Amino acid sequence: MDTLNVNYALGLRLALICTTTLFGLSTQTHAQQPAPISKVLDTYCITCHDADTHKGKLDLTAFPLNDISHHPEIWESVARRLSTRQMPPAGKDRPTDADYDSTVSHLAADLDHAAAQHPN
């Protein structure tokens, strides 16, 4: 697949994630204030995806949130797994729906911004 088709496919996936997330956020009550993205990741992701444990061969601490543009494929995968509720796995503590939706929305917005800054 050429670069244009890959970028188009990634854009479509992100659009779907954003649409799903925005719909979820529009039904959110004011009593459910979502946690910041870093708090959600620190609470639910980093315990398994750090330098020591790196389950799934993923160390999220190696890919700082303030540098999403250098590893968009990693953060896109995180957003996809969170949006489909694949992570954290069943049986583990999980974020609230508001926290899931807010985290995915912020990741998608950051990825969109990074793609606009570095389109190729």
TORPA-4810 file (N, C-alpha, C, O; in nm, 3 decimals):
<nodes>
NODE_1_0.084_-0.117_0.000_0.000_0.000_0.000_0.089_0.124_0.000_0.184_0.131_0.077_M
NODE_2_0.059_0.220_-0.084_0.143_0.338_-0.088_0.111_0.431_0.030_0.009_0.415_0.097_D
NODE_3_0.198_0.529_0.053_0.188_0.618_0.169_0.055_0.693_0.172_-0.004_0.710_0.279_T
NODE_4_0.007_0.738_0.057_-0.119_0.811_0.052_-0.234_0.725_0.100_-0.318_0.771_0.177_L
NODE_5_-0.240_0.601_0.056_-0.348_0.511_0.098_-0.337_0.477_0.246_-0.439_0.466_0.314_N
NODE_6_-0.216_0.459_0.297_-0.197_0.430_0.439_-0.243_0.549_0.521_-0.315_0.532_0.619_V
NODE_7_-0.203_0.671_0.482_-0.245_0.790_0.555_-0.396_0.808_0.548_-0.458_0.848_0.647_N
NODE_8_-0.456_0.779_0.434_-0.601_0.789_0.420_-0.670_0.689_0.514_-0.767_0.725_0.581_Y
NODE_9_-0.621_0.567_0.518_-0.680_0.465_0.606_-0.666_0.504_0.752_-0.759_0.487_0.830_A
NODE_10_-0.550_0.557_0.790_-0.530_0.601_0.928_-0.625_0.716_0.961_-0.682_0.722_1.070_L
NODE_11_-0.641_0.808_0.866_-0.731_0.920_0.888_-0.875_0.875_0.907_-0.946_0.929_0.992_G
NODE_12_-0.917_0.778_0.830_-1.053_0.725_0.846_-1.073_0.661_0.982_-1.176_0.679_1.046_L
NODE_13_-0.973_0.585_1.026_-0.984_0.521_1.157_-0.992_0.626_1.267_-1.074_0.614_1.358_R
NODE_14_-0.908_0.728_1.259_-0.912_0.833_1.360_-1.044_0.909_1.357_-1.097_0.946_1.462_L
NODE_15_-1.098_0.932_1.239_-1.228_0.999_1.228_-1.336_0.917_1.296_-1.422_0.972_1.365_A
NODE_16_-1.331_0.786_1.279_-1.428_0.699_1.344_-1.412_0.704_1.495_-1.511_0.711_1.568_L
NODE_17_-1.289_0.701_1.542_-1.264_0.710_1.686_-1.316_0.842_1.740_-1.383_0.846_1.844_I
NODE_18_-1.287_0.951_1.670_-1.330_1.084_1.716_-1.482_1.094_1.718_-1.539_1.147_1.814_C
NODE_19_-1.547_1.045_1.615_-1.693_1.051_1.609_-1.754_0.972_1.723_-1.846_1.019_1.790_T
NODE_20_-1.704_0.852_1.744_-1.755_0.769_1.853_-1.732_0.836_1.987_-1.820_0.836_2.073_T
NODE_21_-1.613_0.892_2.005_-1.579_0.957_2.130_-1.664_1.081_2.153_-1.715_1.102_2.263_T
NODE_22_-1.679_1.164_2.051_-1.759_1.285_2.067_-1.903_1.253_2.099_-1.966_1.323_2.178_L
NODE_23_-1.958_1.148_2.039_-2.094_1.108_2.072_-2.102_1.069_2.218_-2.197_1.105_2.288_F
NODE_24_-2.004_0.995_2.265_-2.001_0.954_2.406_-1.988_1.074_2.498_-2.052_1.078_2.603_G
NODE_25_-1.906_1.171_2.460_-1.888_1.289_2.544_-2.013_1.375_2.547_-2.041_1.440_2.648_L
NODE_26_-2.089_1.377_2.439_-2.208_1.462_2.436_-2.316_1.411_2.530_-2.405_1.487_2.568_S
NODE_27_-2.311_1.284_2.568_-2.410_1.228_2.659_-2.360_1.224_2.802_-2.428_1.172_2.890_T
NODE_28_-2.242_1.277_2.826_-2.180_1.275_2.957_-2.247_1.377_3.050_-2.278_1.488_3.007_Q
NODE_29_-2.268_1.340_3.176_-2.325_1.434_3.271_-2.213_1.514_3.336_-2.096_1.475_3.332_T
NODE_30_-2.249_1.626_3.394_-2.149_1.710_3.459_-2.094_1.644_3.584_-1.984_1.680_3.628_H
NODE_31_-2.165_1.550_3.642_-2.117_1.480_3.762_-2.001_1.388_3.730_-1.924_1.353_3.820_A
NODE_32_-1.985_1.349_3.604_-1.877_1.259_3.564_-1.767_1.337_3.496_-1.754_1.333_3.373_Q
NODE_33_-1.688_1.407_3.571_-1.578_1.482_3.512_-1.464_1.385_3.480_-1.415_1.316_3.569_Q
NODE_34_-1.422_1.379_3.355_-1.317_1.284_3.318_-1.181_1.322_3.376_-1.151_1.440_3.396_P
NODE_35_-1.102_1.221_3.403_-0.966_1.242_3.453_-0.876_1.285_3.338_-0.901_1.251_3.223_A
NODE_36_-0.771_1.360_3.369_-0.675_1.397_3.265_-0.611_1.271_3.205_-0.600_1.167_3.270_P
NODE_37_-0.569_1.282_3.080_-0.514_1.168_3.007_-0.395_1.105_3.081_-0.387_0.983_3.090_I
NODE_38_-0.306_1.186_3.133_-0.188_1.132_3.201_-0.227_1.053_3.325_-0.165_0.952_3.357_S
NODE_39_-0.330_1.098_3.395_-0.375_1.026_3.515_-0.434_0.890_3.477_-0.410_0.790_3.545_K
NODE_40_-0.511_0.886_3.368_-0.570_0.761_3.323_-0.459_0.664_3.283_-0.461_0.547_3.322_V
NODE_41_-0.363_0.712_3.205_-0.252_0.626_3.163_-0.170_0.578_3.283_-0.135_0.460_3.291_L
NODE_42_-0.139_0.669_3.375_-0.062_0.630_3.493_-0.137_0.529_3.579_-0.077_0.437_3.634_D
NODE_43_-0.267_0.546_3.590_-0.347_0.458_3.676_-0.374_0.323_3.614_-0.369_0.221_3.683_T
NODE_44_-0.404_0.319_3.485_-0.452_0.196_3.424_-0.357_0.132_3.322_-0.376_0.015_3.288_Y
NODE_45_-0.259_0.203_3.273_-0.176_0.150_3.164_-0.031_0.125_3.204_0.026_0.020_3.175_C
NODE_46_0.028_0.222_3.272_0.171_0.218_3.299_0.210_0.101_3.390_0.322_0.052_3.381_I
NODE_47_0.121_0.057_3.476_0.157_-0.054_3.566_0.194_-0.181_3.489_0.274_-0.261_3.538_T
NODE_48_0.137_-0.200_3.371_0.169_-0.318_3.289_0.259_-0.284_3.171_0.329_-0.371_3.120_C
NODE_49_0.257_-0.158_3.129_0.332_-0.118_3.009_0.440_-0.017_3.045_0.442_0.095_2.995_H
NODE_50_0.531_-0.060_3.134_0.645_0.023_3.171_0.774_-0.050_3.135_0.769_-0.158_3.076_D
NODE_51_0.887_0.008_3.169_1.016_-0.050_3.131_1.040_-0.185_3.197_1.105_-0.272_3.139_A
NODE_52_0.988_-0.203_3.319_1.010_-0.329_3.390_0.919_-0.442_3.343_0.964_-0.555_3.324_D
NODE_53_0.792_-0.412_3.323_0.694_-0.515_3.290_0.674_-0.532_3.141_0.669_-0.644_3.091_T
NODE_54_0.662_-0.423_3.069_0.638_-0.412_2.924_0.559_-0.529_2.864_0.603_-0.596_2.771_H
NODE_55_0.439_-0.550_2.921_0.349_-0.652_2.865_0.318_-0.616_2.721_0.308_-0.499_2.685_K
NODE_56_0.302_-0.719_2.639_0.278_-0.697_2.498_0.395_-0.628_2.429_0.380_-0.570_2.322_G
NODE_57_0.512_-0.635_2.492_0.633_-0.571_2.440_0.615_-0.421_2.421_0.669_-0.361_2.327_K
NODE_58_0.537_-0.361_2.512_0.509_-0.218_2.502_0.548_-0.147_2.630_0.499_-0.181_2.738_L
NODE_59_0.636_-0.050_2.619_0.678_0.035_2.730_0.631_0.177_2.698_0.697_0.249_2.624_D
NODE_60_0.517_0.215_2.753_0.462_0.348_2.724_0.547_0.460_2.781_0.539_0.574_2.735_L
NODE_61_0.628_0.430_2.881_0.714_0.535_2.937_0.823_0.577_2.839_0.884_0.682_2.855_T
NODE_62_0.847_0.496_2.737_0.947_0.530_2.636_0.891_0.623_2.528_0.965_0.672_2.443_A
NODE_63_0.760_0.647_2.532_0.694_0.731_2.432_0.615_0.840_2.502_0.493_0.827_2.519_F
NODE_64_0.681_0.948_2.543_0.613_1.053_2.621_0.495_1.116_2.546_0.498_1.132_2.424_P
NODE_65_0.393_1.149_2.622_0.273_1.212_2.565_0.304_1.346_2.499_0.236_1.384_2.403_L
NODE_66_0.404_1.416_2.548_0.435_1.547_2.489_0.512_1.534_2.358_0.554_1.634_2.300_N
NODE_67_0.531_1.409_2.311_0.608_1.385_2.189_0.536_1.285_2.099_0.599_1.198_2.038_D
NODE_68_0.404_1.297_2.090_0.323_1.203_2.013_0.363_1.200_1.865_0.353_1.095_1.801_I
NODE_69_0.407_1.312_1.811_0.437_1.319_1.668_0.552_1.228_1.626_0.564_1.194_1.508_S
NODE_70_0.638_1.188_1.720_0.750_1.101_1.686_0.713_0.954_1.684_0.785_0.873_1.626_H
NODE_71_0.602_0.917_1.746_0.559_0.777_1.750_0.407_0.767_1.738_0.342_0.709_1.825_H
NODE_72_0.349_0.824_1.632_0.203_0.823_1.623_0.145_0.683_1.614_0.033_0.660_1.660_P
NODE_73_0.218_0.589_1.557_0.165_0.452_1.544_0.142_0.389_1.682_0.048_0.312_1.699_E
NODE_74_0.227_0.421_1.779_0.210_0.368_1.915_0.084_0.427_1.977_0.001_0.354_2.031_I
NODE_75_0.071_0.560_1.970_-0.042_0.627_2.035_-0.173_0.599_1.962_-0.280_0.600_2.023_W
NODE_76_-0.166_0.576_1.833_-0.285_0.537_1.758_-0.334_0.400_1.804_-0.454_0.377_1.819_E
NODE_77_-0.241_0.310_1.827_-0.274_0.178_1.877_-0.336_0.187_2.017_-0.433_0.118_2.047_S
NODE_78_-0.279_0.272_2.102_-0.333_0.292_2.237_-0.476_0.346_2.226_-0.566_0.296_2.293_V
NODE_79_-0.496_0.447_2.143_-0.630_0.506_2.126_-0.730_0.401_2.077_-0.843_0.396_2.125_A
NODE_80_-0.688_0.320_1.983_-0.777_0.217_1.927_-0.815_0.114_2.034_-0.931_0.076_2.045_R
NODE_81_-0.717_0.071_2.111_-0.745_-0.030_2.214_-0.832_0.026_2.326_-0.916_-0.045_2.383_R
NODE_82_-0.811_0.153_2.358_-0.896_0.216_2.460_-1.037_0.239_2.408_-1.135_0.219_2.480_L
NODE_83_-1.048_0.283_2.283_-1.181_0.314_2.228_-1.267_0.189_2.216_-1.389_0.196_2.226_S
NODE_84_-1.204_0.074_2.194_-1.279_-0.051_2.183_-1.284_-0.127_2.316_-1.336_-0.238_2.323_T
NODE_85_-1.231_-0.064_2.420_-1.231_-0.119_2.556_-1.155_-0.252_2.565_-1.187_-0.337_2.649_R
NODE_86_-1.054_-0.270_2.479_-0.971_-0.391_2.486_-0.872_-0.383_2.601_-0.826_-0.485_2.652_Q
NODE_87_-0.839_-0.263_2.641_-0.745_-0.242_2.750_-0.805_-0.146_2.850_-0.881_-0.057_2.811_M
NODE_88_-0.775_-0.160_2.976_-0.715_-0.276_3.038_-0.801_-0.400_3.016_-0.921_-0.390_2.993_P
NODE_89_-0.738_-0.517_3.025_-0.813_-0.640_2.999_-0.921_-0.664_3.104_-0.915_-0.611_3.215_P
NODE_90_-1.019_-0.744_3.067_-1.127_-0.780_3.160_-1.065_-0.838_3.286_-0.968_-0.914_3.281_A
NODE_91_-1.122_-0.804_3.399_-1.073_-0.853_3.527_-0.979_-0.755_3.596_-0.952_-0.769_3.715_G
NODE_92_-0.928_-0.657_3.521_-0.841_-0.554_3.579_-0.924_-0.431_3.609_-1.034_-0.415_3.554_K
NODE_93_-0.872_-0.343_3.695_-0.939_-0.215_3.718_-0.946_-0.142_3.586_-0.850_-0.143_3.508_D
NODE_94_-1.060_-0.077_3.560_-1.080_-0.008_3.433_-1.130_0.134_3.458_-1.194_0.161_3.559_R
NODE_95_-1.099_0.223_3.365_-1.148_0.361_3.377_-1.301_0.366_3.363_-1.364_0.272_3.315_P
NODE_96_-1.357_0.477_3.406_-1.500_0.500_3.383_-1.520_0.525_3.234_-1.424_0.551_3.162_T
NODE_97_-1.643_0.516_3.188_-1.672_0.546_3.048_-1.628_0.687_3.012_-1.574_0.711_2.904_D
NODE_98_-1.650_0.781_3.104_-1.610_0.921_3.078_-1.458_0.931_3.063_-1.409_1.005_2.978_A
NODE_99_-1.385_0.858_3.145_-1.239_0.861_3.135_-1.190_0.795_3.007_-1.097_0.845_2.943_D
NODE_100_-1.251_0.683_2.970_-1.216_0.620_2.842_-1.237_0.720_2.729_-1.146_0.745_2.649_Y
NODE_101_-1.357_0.777_2.723_-1.393_0.866_2.612_-1.305_0.991_2.608_-1.262_1.033_2.501_D
NODE_102_-1.279_1.049_2.723_-1.196_1.169_2.729_-1.053_1.138_2.685_-0.993_1.216_2.611_S
NODE_103_-0.999_1.027_2.731_-0.863_0.989_2.695_-0.849_0.966_2.546_-0.755_1.015_2.483_T
NODE_104_-0.942_0.893_2.488_-0.939_0.866_2.344_-0.954_0.996_2.267_-0.885_1.018_2.167_V
NODE_105_-1.043_1.082_2.311_-1.065_1.210_2.244_-0.938_1.295_2.245_-0.901_1.352_2.143_S
NODE_106_-0.872_1.302_2.359_-0.749_1.380_2.368_-0.638_1.318_2.283_-0.564_1.390_2.215_H
NODE_107_-0.625_1.186_2.286_-0.524_1.121_2.203_-0.551_1.148_2.054_-0.459_1.180_1.979_L
NODE_108_-0.676_1.134_2.014_-0.712_1.157_1.873_-0.683_1.302_1.833_-0.632_1.327_1.724_A
NODE_109_-0.714_1.396_1.920_-0.687_1.537_1.890_-0.537_1.562_1.879_-0.492_1.634_1.789_A
NODE_110_-0.459_1.503_1.969_-0.314_1.519_1.964_-0.256_1.454_1.839_-0.165_1.509_1.776_D
NODE_111_-0.309_1.338_1.802_-0.263_1.271_1.680_-0.300_1.352_1.556_-0.220_1.363_1.463_L
NODE_112_-0.420_1.409_1.554_-0.461_1.494_1.442_-0.369_1.615_1.430_-0.327_1.652_1.320_D
NODE_113_-0.339_1.675_1.543_-0.249_1.792_1.544_-0.111_1.752_1.493_-0.052_1.824_1.412_H
NODE_114_-0.059_1.640_1.539_0.073_1.593_1.496_0.073_1.564_1.346_0.170_1.594_1.277_A
NODE_115_-0.035_1.505_1.295_-0.044_1.474_1.153_-0.049_1.603_1.070_0.008_1.609_0.961_A
NODE_116_-0.117_1.704_1.122_-0.122_1.832_1.051_0.015_1.899_1.048_0.051_1.963_0.949_A
NODE_117_0.089_1.884_1.156_0.223_1.943_1.166_0.324_1.869_1.078_0.414_1.929_1.020_Q
NODE_118_0.307_1.738_1.068_0.401_1.652_0.994_0.321_1.559_0.904_0.311_1.440_0.934_H
NODE_119_0.265_1.608_0.794_0.174_1.527_0.712_0.237_1.403_0.649_0.164_1.311_0.615_P
NODE_120_0.365_1.397_0.633_0.427_1.279_0.574_0.497_1.196_0.678_0.555_1.093_0.646_N
</nodes>
